[in-house]
Amino acid sequence: MSGTVDLRSDTVTRPTAPMRAAMAAAEVGDDVYGEDPTVNALQDHAAELFDREAALFVPSGVMANVVSVKVLTDPGDEVVVERFGHSVAYEDGAPAAIAGVQYLTVEGDRGRLSAEAIDAAWRPAGWPYPTTALVSVEETTNRGGGAIYGLERLRAIRDLLDTRGTALHLDGARIFNAIVASGVAPADYGPVPTSLNFCLSKGLGAPVGSMIVGDADFVDEARRWRRRLGGAMRQVGVLAAAGRYALDHHVDRLADDHANARLLADQLADRVPGSADPALVDTNIVFVDTGDHDAPTVAERAAERGVLFGPADAHTLRLVTSLEVDRAGAERAAHVIADLVA
Ligand SMILES: *Cc1c(COP(=O)(O)O)cnc(C)c1O
């Protein structure tokens, strides 16, 4: 009897036995005093990886985003984000509630903005227009289906923003998927944005945590806001150890998740032409067009057969591969979904 195939998200990943062993063995101290050696080592490692001055361990990607927005804006400022960006769609209004900013959403291509699109949407200078203090982009795009910005597009955006004195935040929740798929090194990404964050708790497989990376001054301010939001933690080296284990052992294997995502798209496109487009699978997210079938109903029927995923909208399914799904699981899922959307 094969188990459940869980394609709801790469957040469902559970710590492996060796990751748990690394957590159990972690040296710890009080991180609010800056005395947790495992947290300190993880922060130093993340800063070095991305070729920046400093990094900060935070409990979640949402906190990483909201802290970054808070540090890089003043209340009343405007933040430019892609129309389906995580910070406007899935953070329960945190940037408005905590940073007092408003968002200008701009339509992108598969969740990606371009320097041209940002420039076209730019507010005129001066009264009564809000100040555009920040542009926030995702690598890879969440609602855009795991699409990759890549360095060229990000550098073009940064060049534009430099002429306006506007900061760039890179919400790199899945940046390691982009790094593995494109072969661009973290140290090449790091210097492009003002600040960046990445999730340890998604495809990398740690149970908890995100890292914020940037200049030392930025990270000092981010640490104050982490505290103010109740995110300063104590002997949290047990969690940082999981994050470090993930960075040391779970990066290269993201290629398996990408191969399984492509396999899903290939098999679906084969069996139900038009249901999936393998050319649009850059990393670990696959969208499936259900045609006339109601996507939530397809998801319910598949769950009865042990294949879990969610609808992205009324006629689209969203499948996310991770270390919880092996090749056999991806094949089984493709079979079940093809049956249901044929
Ligand atoms: C998942 C995600 C986040 C938030 O991360 P959590 O750890 O779930 O809070 C932020 N941005 C993007 C693009 C994401 O996909």
PDBQT file of the ligand as one rigid body, heavy atoms in Angstrom, charges set to zero:
ROOT
HETATM    1  C1  LIG A 401       5.950  30.819   1.435  1.00  0.00    +0.000 C 
HETATM    2  C2  LIG A 401       6.281  32.188   0.997  1.00  0.00    +0.000 A 
HETATM    3  C3  LIG A 401       6.475  33.207   1.930  1.00  0.00    +0.000 A 
HETATM    4  C4  LIG A 401       6.161  33.041   3.417  1.00  0.00    +0.000 C 
HETATM    5  O1  LIG A 401       6.823  32.068   4.071  1.00  0.00    +0.000 OA
HETATM    6  P1  LIG A 401       6.268  31.418   5.440  1.00  0.00    +0.000 P 
HETATM    7  O2  LIG A 401       7.481  30.799   5.987  1.00  0.00    +0.000 OA
HETATM    8  O3  LIG A 401       5.198  30.468   5.042  1.00  0.00    +0.000 OA
HETATM    9  O4  LIG A 401       5.780  32.503   6.321  1.00  0.00    +0.000 OA
HETATM   10  C5  LIG A 401       6.848  34.450   1.455  1.00  0.00    +0.000 A 
HETATM   11  N1  LIG A 401       7.004  34.671   0.155  1.00  0.00    +0.000 NA
HETATM   12  C6  LIG A 401       6.811  33.727  -0.789  1.00  0.00    +0.000 A 
HETATM   13  C7  LIG A 401       7.020  34.051  -2.222  1.00  0.00    +0.000 C 
HETATM   14  C8  LIG A 401       6.439  32.454  -0.399  1.00  0.00    +0.000 A 
HETATM   15  O5  LIG A 401       6.236  31.515  -1.332  1.00  0.00    +0.000 OA
ENDROOT
TORSDOF 0
